[in-house]
Amino acid sequence: MSQFLPFFLFTLLTPAPVLSPVSLDVHVHASNLEKPDALAEFEQLMAEGLNSKFILLSPSYLIGTDVHFTKMNLPKDLENPATLARFYNEQTSKIATRYADRIQGACGLRPFHTDATVMAVTEECLDLPNMKGLKVRMPSGALLVDPNILQNIRAILDRVENKVKFVLIHLATYEHSRRDSTSPDYPQWLQQDYAEIDKVVELMAQYPHISFIIAHNAFGPLMVQRLASQARARGIQNHWVETSHILVVKRESYRESPEALRAYDRDTVAAWRDLGIERVLFGSDRGVGGGAYLGPEEFLEEKQSVQENSFLLPGELEKILYSNGMRFWESVQ
């Protein structure tokens, strides 16, 4: 019943606010889909009542990488990566189709190259039932400023522009979370990160009918502000960010300094307001199906990391956890 109640009514009726659901989680990983009980795990997820709808990411973007083994615990049969990618895309589609009112699937792409096989696998995936998006995960050490990487992404998008509704893209911008601002190299790193944002904005402008979500809050307020300024300069309207990784940043970088943590919360909200609160979506980076990603407790912690930001006004929190997700869901049907 809760998924049909307006957000403000549900929160009034729920004694513990942390139990109120978000309308949409745009960053949920599927893993170990070959397990016979995979569907049972998804049904348990539905029963948790934590979020009403979510985007399920096929793990096919990890095919052929070390992460493929160490994080997702997937089979090590890499004799035919295309066959394995097709298997995971099909399994993701089956789950998304079974719960079509709650789940949209996203195909995976790691833009090493764009040979005929990669093209075919991606196109076939987007032809599967309820596979409406594309998760783009940059190869380790790769940057959009590399003309080859950018060309590879454009080659794919040119082929699937009329099929794909949204792109969730994980950029190599590590400002705040992995960089020391006191380093003499920091200004150079910052300019490199800005260049990555500028390139993804170029993609947004080139494909205005595709919604682009920048994963992990672009790894910091400065990157969100750069996205906001570049989007305004180009007049684009197809840009979003999602909230996952904020909890990790707080734990890794600011846990020893309450003052720095409060400043980070302040800067995050200021950046979101610059971007437009209506362009901020909730994402957990949670894994379902037995992978070594986030479980229910971590999902709640990700949600709480947003809820507990004292700089957010109640109406802004409602948009991030509810209204924005509903609007995005409807826009990509």
Legacy VTK file of the C-alpha trace (Angstrom):
# vtk DataFile Version 3.0
C-alpha trace
ASCII
DATASET POLYDATA
POINTS 333 float
0.000 0.000 0.000
2.818 2.386 0.843
3.949 2.718 -2.747
0.629 4.344 -3.636
0.620 6.895 -0.804
1.942 10.408 -1.317
5.340 10.720 0.317
4.283 13.230 2.977
1.285 11.074 4.040
3.416 7.961 4.241
6.021 9.643 6.411
3.304 10.913 8.740
1.877 7.410 9.092
5.273 5.771 9.631
6.667 6.008 13.194
10.299 5.593 12.100
11.110 7.834 9.105
13.981 5.604 8.056
11.449 2.918 7.060
9.632 5.133 4.572
10.485 4.045 1.023
12.176 6.015 -1.663
10.271 6.076 -4.928
13.202 5.003 -7.114
16.736 3.703 -6.611
18.616 4.275 -9.864
21.775 2.330 -8.975
21.177 -1.338 -8.076
23.555 -4.064 -9.276
22.472 -7.539 -10.332
24.963 -10.297 -9.547
25.156 -14.088 -9.437
22.103 -14.319 -11.668
22.960 -17.895 -12.508
21.959 -18.949 -8.971
18.695 -20.954 -8.863
17.446 -18.851 -5.959
18.221 -15.473 -7.551
14.540 -14.687 -8.053
13.823 -15.526 -4.429
16.330 -12.888 -3.388
14.591 -10.318 -5.559
11.247 -11.241 -4.086
12.723 -10.740 -0.632
13.900 -7.322 -1.761
10.349 -6.461 -2.787
9.071 -7.611 0.598
11.482 -5.306 2.427
9.432 -2.314 1.338
12.458 -0.047 1.299
12.056 1.375 -2.186
9.126 1.310 -4.565
11.005 0.980 -7.868
14.569 0.645 -9.040
16.949 0.443 -11.975
18.689 -2.946 -12.211
22.119 -2.951 -13.838
23.297 -5.964 -15.799
26.819 -7.038 -14.719
27.783 -7.469 -18.374
29.860 -4.285 -18.221
32.320 -6.165 -15.991
32.953 -8.984 -18.447
36.675 -9.478 -18.989
37.874 -7.478 -15.975
39.417 -8.407 -12.639
36.490 -6.716 -10.913
34.368 -9.338 -12.620
35.837 -11.884 -10.203
36.692 -9.987 -7.056
33.488 -8.003 -6.555
30.700 -9.809 -8.338
31.732 -13.448 -7.785
30.708 -14.331 -11.313
31.741 -17.489 -13.178
35.281 -17.494 -14.528
34.279 -18.857 -17.909
35.740 -16.157 -20.159
36.325 -18.332 -23.210
33.527 -16.427 -24.906
32.889 -13.078 -23.192
30.081 -12.195 -25.623
28.186 -15.350 -24.667
28.594 -14.554 -20.988
27.488 -10.943 -21.521
24.400 -12.112 -23.398
23.579 -14.511 -20.569
23.653 -11.788 -17.927
21.711 -9.369 -20.096
19.023 -11.994 -20.666
18.845 -12.852 -16.966
18.562 -9.188 -16.018
15.800 -8.762 -18.597
13.876 -11.747 -17.208
13.905 -10.317 -13.703
13.047 -6.803 -14.904
10.178 -8.210 -16.978
8.822 -10.300 -14.131
8.592 -7.136 -12.023
7.978 -4.698 -14.859
5.939 -2.359 -12.671
8.864 -2.036 -10.257
12.069 -2.571 -12.261
13.720 -1.217 -15.382
16.827 -2.966 -16.630
20.032 -1.409 -17.941
22.579 -3.043 -20.239
26.279 -2.813 -19.451
29.051 -1.212 -21.496
32.748 -0.833 -20.746
34.026 1.195 -23.718
37.359 -0.504 -24.381
36.517 -0.786 -28.060
33.495 -0.945 -30.356
34.001 -3.928 -32.618
31.089 -5.680 -34.306
30.574 -8.017 -31.350
30.302 -5.215 -28.796
27.878 -3.390 -31.073
25.787 -6.517 -31.577
25.662 -7.452 -27.875
24.618 -3.911 -26.897
21.935 -3.652 -29.566
20.585 -7.104 -28.747
20.432 -6.209 -25.082
18.408 -3.067 -25.710
15.983 -5.140 -27.770
15.299 -7.386 -24.767
12.098 -6.773 -22.794
12.313 -3.957 -20.256
15.984 -3.159 -20.919
15.742 0.580 -21.379
19.060 1.943 -20.196
22.816 1.657 -20.483
25.366 1.575 -17.653
28.690 2.948 -18.909
31.627 2.121 -16.652
34.880 3.703 -17.708
37.805 1.264 -18.050
40.431 1.538 -15.324
42.542 4.621 -15.953
40.491 5.675 -18.979
39.203 9.204 -19.455
36.575 10.772 -21.674
39.200 13.257 -22.772
40.823 10.293 -24.562
39.452 10.709 -28.121
39.328 6.931 -28.602
37.160 6.347 -25.530
34.804 9.188 -26.421
34.594 7.940 -30.005
33.726 4.440 -28.766
30.851 5.743 -26.645
29.550 7.888 -29.487
29.717 4.950 -31.881
27.506 2.917 -29.552
25.068 5.762 -28.880
24.766 6.493 -32.587
23.616 2.898 -33.099
21.210 2.713 -30.151
20.013 6.323 -29.835
16.436 5.352 -30.703
16.435 2.428 -28.259
18.095 3.694 -25.098
16.129 5.895 -22.707
18.860 6.692 -20.199
22.584 6.331 -19.557
24.064 5.918 -16.081
27.724 6.834 -16.441
30.515 6.286 -13.923
33.210 8.897 -14.530
36.843 8.883 -13.434
36.431 12.018 -11.307
37.797 11.398 -7.832
37.734 14.920 -6.386
37.011 14.930 -2.625
36.905 11.160 -2.226
40.393 10.156 -3.341
42.482 13.269 -3.722
44.489 15.340 -1.306
43.553 18.990 -1.785
46.821 20.036 -0.123
48.931 18.290 -2.777
50.776 20.540 -5.241
49.259 18.347 -7.961
45.701 19.102 -6.874
45.086 21.998 -9.323
46.117 19.741 -12.205
43.888 16.928 -10.961
41.000 19.326 -10.583
41.349 20.582 -14.148
41.450 16.981 -15.358
38.235 16.245 -13.479
36.608 19.367 -14.885
37.584 18.231 -18.377
35.789 14.922 -17.778
32.610 16.763 -16.806
32.922 18.980 -19.875
33.164 15.923 -22.134
30.130 14.220 -20.673
28.201 17.475 -21.142
29.216 17.308 -24.803
27.572 13.879 -24.961
24.447 15.222 -23.279
24.226 18.006 -25.841
24.790 15.600 -28.738
22.065 13.188 -27.562
19.364 15.439 -26.075
16.685 12.741 -26.095
18.711 10.467 -23.786
18.699 11.163 -20.050
22.216 11.044 -18.564
22.723 10.245 -14.868
26.171 10.903 -13.404
26.868 8.114 -10.905
28.105 8.676 -7.350
27.241 12.391 -7.261
30.125 12.875 -9.743
32.419 12.199 -6.737
32.055 15.624 -5.198
30.365 19.037 -4.958
32.888 20.777 -7.204
32.100 18.353 -10.020
28.352 18.855 -9.558
28.856 22.613 -9.712
30.919 22.210 -12.884
28.108 20.115 -14.380
25.593 22.791 -13.429
27.565 25.629 -15.014
28.331 23.714 -18.218
24.722 22.559 -18.561
23.497 26.133 -18.245
26.044 27.337 -20.782
24.830 24.758 -23.325
21.155 24.992 -22.403
20.768 21.228 -21.876
17.961 19.645 -19.866
18.849 15.930 -19.871
21.308 15.818 -16.967
20.959 14.233 -13.511
23.166 13.109 -10.637
22.521 10.302 -8.166
23.428 10.236 -4.497
25.400 7.009 -3.969
28.966 7.180 -2.642
28.235 10.125 -0.354
28.271 7.732 2.604
31.650 6.339 1.511
33.099 9.847 1.201
31.899 10.740 4.685
33.419 7.611 6.180
36.725 7.744 4.351
37.463 11.451 4.327
35.549 13.202 7.089
34.851 10.759 9.922
37.582 12.280 12.102
36.391 15.852 11.662
32.777 16.809 12.431
33.503 20.326 11.191
34.754 19.052 7.812
31.775 16.669 7.581
29.357 19.526 8.149
31.158 21.585 5.504
30.892 18.674 3.075
27.140 18.381 3.704
26.786 22.144 3.211
28.787 22.131 -0.027
26.879 19.115 -1.345
23.515 20.812 -0.869
24.810 24.074 -2.343
25.982 22.177 -5.435
22.633 20.390 -5.752
20.796 23.708 -5.541
23.075 25.117 -8.223
22.300 22.113 -10.401
18.642 22.133 -9.444
17.331 19.909 -6.646
14.882 18.516 -9.183
17.852 16.859 -10.960
19.055 14.834 -7.965
18.043 11.151 -7.822
18.538 8.627 -5.060
21.016 5.821 -5.726
22.373 3.220 -3.311
24.959 1.271 -5.360
23.339 -1.744 -3.698
23.820 -5.277 -5.018
21.113 -7.926 -5.211
21.613 -11.588 -5.992
24.489 -12.489 -3.690
27.232 -10.137 -4.851
29.621 -8.362 -2.499
27.863 -5.009 -2.772
25.422 -3.348 -0.424
22.760 -5.182 1.560
19.590 -3.870 3.261
21.460 -2.277 6.168
23.792 -0.404 3.838
20.839 0.679 1.727
19.302 2.270 4.807
22.613 3.899 5.674
22.850 5.393 2.187
19.349 6.750 2.596
20.109 8.089 6.068
23.231 9.849 4.772
20.865 11.938 2.645
18.124 12.288 5.250
20.517 13.430 7.958
21.947 16.302 5.929
20.715 19.207 8.029
21.191 21.677 5.164
18.396 20.081 3.129
14.957 21.624 3.523
12.025 19.184 3.990
10.692 19.952 0.526
14.112 19.321 -1.014
14.430 15.982 0.761
10.994 14.992 -0.506
12.085 15.724 -4.066
15.300 13.688 -3.795
13.686 10.666 -2.170
10.326 10.727 -3.904
9.165 13.289 -6.469
12.275 13.317 -8.647
12.321 9.542 -8.871
8.681 9.355 -9.876
9.196 12.021 -12.522
12.286 10.283 -13.900
10.546 6.894 -13.974
7.644 8.304 -15.945
9.977 10.118 -18.368
11.770 6.937 -19.449
8.751 4.687 -19.937
LINES 1 334
333 0 1 2 3 4 5 6 7 8 9 10 11 12 13 14 15 16 17 18 19 20 21 22 23 24 25 26 27 28 29 30 31 32 33 34 35 36 37 38 39 40 41 42 43 44 45 46 47 48 49 50 51 52 53 54 55 56 57 58 59 60 61 62 63 64 65 66 67 68 69 70 71 72 73 74 75 76 77 78 79 80 81 82 83 84 85 86 87 88 89 90 91 92 93 94 95 96 97 98 99 100 101 102 103 104 105 106 107 108 109 110 111 112 113 114 115 116 117 118 119 120 121 122 123 124 125 126 127 128 129 130 131 132 133 134 135 136 137 138 139 140 141 142 143 144 145 146 147 148 149 150 151 152 153 154 155 156 157 158 159 160 161 162 163 164 165 166 167 168 169 170 171 172 173 174 175 176 177 178 179 180 181 182 183 184 185 186 187 188 189 190 191 192 193 194 195 196 197 198 199 200 201 202 203 204 205 206 207 208 209 210 211 212 213 214 215 216 217 218 219 220 221 222 223 224 225 226 227 228 229 230 231 232 233 234 235 236 237 238 239 240 241 242 243 244 245 246 247 248 249 250 251 252 253 254 255 256 257 258 259 260 261 262 263 264 265 266 267 268 269 270 271 272 273 274 275 276 277 278 279 280 281 282 283 284 285 286 287 288 289 290 291 292 293 294 295 296 297 298 299 300 301 302 303 304 305 306 307 308 309 310 311 312 313 314 315 316 317 318 319 320 321 322 323 324 325 326 327 328 329 330 331 332
